[in-house]
Amino acid sequence: MGVVIPSDRRQVETVYADWWRGDSPMRMARRPKLGSVVQFALPNGRYAYGRVLHDAAVGFYSATTDGPGEPPIGSRDFQFVVGVDDRTLRGDAVSVVGYDPGIDEADDWPPTQAIWDPLTGRPKVYIRGEIHPATVDEATGLEPVASWALEHLIPRLMSNEA
């Protein structure tokens, strides 16, 4: 299938309108919005859920379910909070199944995370979109800043399944 180039303005407007409505195969899935609840099917037949936060982070609820579309909306009991890459959140394996509004502004941000400089070994902390110097004690035990892909998220989600 080749690319068709519209020959007049009306055709361009129609192609753009189709793309914007999602009627075009060229449309790339949108990243879920802040507060969206995304669902992940686990290999054991259960479902895990995550709440989308600022800065590409997702808080993964501790609770999982036997059936799809049953997220624990309102819970703030998270197994872990990590960055999730765009390809994963826009992919076919992940679907938005609800909306969990934030309680306050702080609720929409990931917790403080650690950054360890690979050259100097010095720690820094990531707090609400900003990076600050930190002591070893302040950074030790924090989740490292990273962007996780689906193939790495599933085993981590499964590690809490009994």
C-alpha positions in Angstrom: 0.0 0.0 0.0 1.5 3.3 -1.0 1.1 6.7 0.4 -1.7 8.8 -1.1 -1.0 12.5 -1.3 -4.2 14.5 -1.4 -4.5 16.8 -4.4 -6.6 19.6 -2.9 -7.4 21.3 0.4 -10.7 19.5 0.9 -9.0 16.1 0.7 -6.3 17.3 3.1 -9.0 18.4 5.6 -10.8 15.0 5.2 -7.6 13.0 5.8 -6.7 15.1 8.8 -10.2 14.8 10.2 -10.2 11.0 9.8 -6.8 10.8 11.5 -7.9 13.0 14.4 -11.1 10.9 15.0 -9.0 7.7 14.9 -10.4 6.4 11.7 -7.0 6.2 10.0 -4.4 3.5 10.3 -1.8 6.2 10.5 -3.0 7.4 13.9 -0.7 6.7 16.7 -2.4 5.8 20.0 -2.4 8.6 22.6 -0.6 8.2 25.8 -3.0 7.8 28.7 -3.7 11.0 30.6 -2.9 11.8 34.2 -5.1 9.8 36.5 -6.0 7.2 33.9 -6.0 3.6 35.1 -4.3 1.2 32.8 -4.7 -2.6 32.8 -2.0 -5.3 32.3 -2.9 -8.9 31.6 -0.7 -11.2 33.6 0.5 -14.7 32.5 -1.4 -16.3 35.4 -4.7 -15.1 34.0 -5.0 -12.3 36.5 -5.0 -8.5 35.8 -2.8 -5.8 37.3 -3.6 -2.1 37.2 -1.6 1.1 37.3 -2.5 4.8 37.8 -0.8 7.2 35.4 1.2 10.0 37.2 3.2 12.9 36.0 6.5 12.5 34.2 5.8 9.1 32.6 5.4 7.4 36.0 2.8 4.8 36.8 1.8 3.7 40.3 1.0 -0.1 40.2 -1.7 -1.0 42.6 -1.0 -3.9 45.0 -4.4 -5.5 44.3 -4.9 -7.6 41.2 -8.1 -9.2 40.0 -9.4 -12.4 38.4 -11.4 -10.5 35.8 -10.6 -7.6 33.5 -11.9 -4.0 34.1 -12.0 -4.2 37.9 -9.3 -1.7 39.0 -9.0 -0.7 42.7 -9.9 2.9 42.0 -9.3 5.1 45.1 -6.6 2.8 46.6 -3.2 4.3 47.1 -1.6 1.0 48.1 0.9 0.7 45.4 3.4 -2.2 44.9 5.8 0.2 43.2 5.9 3.4 41.2 8.2 3.5 38.1 8.5 5.3 34.8 6.9 3.4 31.9 8.0 3.9 28.4 5.7 5.4 25.8 5.6 2.3 23.6 4.3 0.2 26.4 1.5 2.7 27.4 0.5 3.2 23.8 0.7 -0.5 23.0 -2.0 -3.1 22.3 -1.2 -5.0 25.6 -2.3 -2.0 27.7 -5.8 -0.5 27.9 -7.3 2.3 29.8 -10.0 0.9 32.0 -10.9 3.8 34.3 -10.0 7.1 35.9 -8.7 7.6 39.4 -8.6 11.4 40.2 -5.9 12.7 42.5 -6.6 13.5 46.1 -4.4 16.6 45.9 -1.5 17.8 43.8 1.1 15.6 45.6 -1.0 12.5 44.7 -0.3 13.0 41.0 3.5 12.9 41.3 5.8 9.9 41.7 7.6 9.5 45.0 11.1 10.8 45.3 13.5 8.6 43.2 17.2 8.1 43.1 19.7 8.9 40.4 23.2 7.5 40.8 25.7 9.3 38.5 27.5 6.5 36.5 30.8 8.4 36.3 31.1 9.8 39.8 28.8 7.5 41.8 27.3 10.6 43.4 23.6 10.4 44.2 20.9 12.8 43.2 17.2 12.7 43.9 14.3 13.4 41.5 11.5 15.2 43.2 8.4 16.5 41.3 10.2 17.1 38.0 13.4 18.5 39.4 16.8 16.9 40.1 18.7 17.9 43.3 22.0 16.8 44.9 21.6 14.2 47.7 23.6 12.4 50.2 24.1 8.6 50.0 21.7 8.2 53.0 19.0 10.2 51.2 19.2 8.2 48.0 19.7 4.7 49.4 16.6 2.6 49.3 14.8 4.8 46.8 13.4 3.4 43.5 15.9 4.3 40.8 14.8 6.6 38.0 14.1 4.4 35.0 11.7 3.9 32.1 10.4 0.3 32.1 9.3 -1.7 29.1 6.4 -4.2 29.2 8.8 -7.2 29.1 10.4 -6.0 32.4 7.2 -4.8 34.1 5.3 -8.2 33.8 7.9 -10.2 35.8 8.0 -7.5 38.5 4.2 -7.5 38.7 4.2 -11.3 38.9 6.8 -11.3 41.7 4.0 -10.2 44.1 1.5 -12.8 42.9 1.2 -15.8 45.2 
